Amino acid sequence: MNGQTFHFLEISKQRFEKQAVILDNTRFSKCQFIDCTFFYSGGPAAVDSCILLGESQWYFQGAAAHTMQTLRELGWGLLPPVPLEPSGEHK
């Protein structure tokens, strides 16, 4: 990044249940996610020693959606299919 140091938003030892979670620009450490909806746009993200439980939904937007579409076109399918854009607002 042009010689600049990137600083993540650090979130540690938190429990998220039935929440929308934006992954971009965040480092999650030792967190627990239960039935969450994840949004990722292709920015820096890190996950360390976290647990995912229940049913998760994943939405890829912007650059991440373009990457997922390219991978699908190359035959790298995901099972089950992951939506590339959410159907509504995630705020």
Secondary structure, DSSP 8 states (H G I E B T S, - for coil): -TT-----EEEES-EEES-EEE-TTEEEES-EEES-EEEE-SS-EEEES-EEES--EEEE-HHHHHHHHHHHHTT---SS---SS-SS---
